[in-house]
């Protein structure tokens, strides 16, 4: 029997160079020639290293962004001055000493505040961001079967911003969706897989909507999916994958919502794939969800099989075991793509747990484990 093909990918953010980190955190240094040169050099590095490791579905590592979700607000008009504050995640409320040690003594997550209707004005800047990957691939003389590019969901942008203009969060959510439609369509025009980063659909339960019951949160997820579907209505389903996670921080996560409580709402999304955590110790049982709630026809599942919150490098056998469990649950290994739980450097200044050098070693284990799982599943 011919061995199945198990492709490999990751979630988006990859380690940045020290030089680039310094420029990204200097607001005066993000738009000059030195910044552009540092971004180009850093993207070339992550493109080359993805090729060396053997990643099939690659990206630019989000090198030009200071954060995975806030950066897009630079391409939106309608925001003004203000301070966005959030409480700690509910799991960290139970361990305040650890919370302060992990995240510091401030709750300010720094996002803008909407003061008028939201409009998309950043098409030229986005096209420049998209072009850098092709330039790096050509410069490094490498090839990948496919590429992907990430963009935050409307609900993710809502999480890191606030509004002083809209009558309700729902009105703000749909205004964001209408504005972000351009972002999504421009990405899709390049032929890249559009990855929608939507932590609001899982992590929102402990981060943003701490007072919701599970039933209330499930309905909120449905509303967020409805807004997303409006924004991606003109993009083929098979070109989109949806990424949900429980929050990329090394907390106890004991108050996370279970995947099977919301998976039905996830399945209402007009997408062709789902990226979900599978290595996080709190959620390694979640593969059973896909046996009990079968994946929609023509969807692919991209389970995380390496954990981005620990410097332990998974053995390829461990990666293969995880992939086999998901393949058995889905019923077809060809519908599985090996991925990571989340990004390795989602925020330049944040609690990124994995040392940059170890991140690449973990991706090596990902590829080796995918090859091993494919052999076993033949």
Protein Blocks (a to p, Z undefined) as FASTA:
>chain_A
ZZdddddddfkiacddfklmmmmmmmklmmcmklmmmmmmmmmmmmmmmmmnopabdceh
ommpcbfklmmmmmpghiacddddddddfklmmmmmlmmmmnojafbeoiaddfbdcddf
klmmmmmmmmmmmmmmmmnopadfbdcdddddfklmmmmgccfkbmbfklmmmmmmmmmm
mmmmmmmmnopacddddfklmmmmmmmmmmbcfklmmmmmmmmmmmmmmmmmmgcfklpc
cdddebjadbfklmbccfklmmmmmmmpccfbdcddfkbmklmmmmmmmmmmccdehiac
dddfbdfkbfbdcdfklmmmmmmmmmmmnopaklpccddfbdfblbfbacdfbdfklmmm
mmmmmmmmmmmmmmmmZZ
